[in-house]
Amino acid sequence: MGNWVLESNTIVSHVLCRDLIDKEWDRKLQKSMQENREYIDDEVHKCLPNTVFEGSLHFPEDGISTFHSPFHTKDCIRVYDAVDKVLYTGDNFGFEGGKAALWGNDILTFQRLETNKQYDFDICVSGHTEPQAKEIIVFLELALAEAQEKQIDG
């Protein structure tokens, strides 16, 4: 909803994200106005992403690559910064009860973890947790194994 603040900049999204913002704008704004009125400025207006992609988008001069990553929602993306070795994973993982957690414990969850491992990163940033060192992958593998074991023992 805050894209309008960056209106004069390049705003990148997956094509599905742009479509969702466009279709859901009025409903989401009304809901937000009801639930979060104290945080919303009266000047809010719809501002759609002005650069969209389907599979991936690369900015070679900056060492930035974005990839469609439909794990949490169908319009999710990941962003990889090869220069600073940072992987932004969006909402692919977080922490629950002080432990690393991948949301879900099915084959998609495993694939999500495996695809994150292909990048040479030092820092991993999720949408709902503080930045993590690369070792987060080990903790996520343990969390996935525990979830799968509970499912089997079930």
Stockholm file with secondary structure:
# STOCKHOLM 1.0

chainA/1-154         MGNWVLESNTIVSHVLCRDLIDKEWDRKLQKSMQENREYIDDEVHKCLPNTVFEGSLHFPEDGISTFHSPFHTKDCIRVYDAVDKVLYTGDNFGFEGGKAALWGNDILTFQRLETNKQYDFDICVSGHTEPQAKEIIVFLELALAEAQEKQIDG
#=GR chainA/1-154 SS CGGGGGTTSCCEEEHHHHHHHHHHHHHHHHHHHHHCGGGCCTTCCCCCCSEEESSEEEETTTTEEEEECTTSSTTCEEEEETTTTEEEEETSEEEETTEEEESCCSHHHHHHHHHHHTSCCSEEEETTSCCEETTHHHHHHHHHHHHHHHHHHC
#=GC SS_cons         CGGGGGTTSCCEEEHHHHHHHHHHHHHHHHHHHHHCGGGCCTTCCCCCCSEEESSEEEETTTTEEEEECTTSSTTCEEEEETTTTEEEEETSEEEETTEEEESCCSHHHHHHHHHHHTSCCSEEEETTSCCEETTHHHHHHHHHHHHHHHHHHC
//
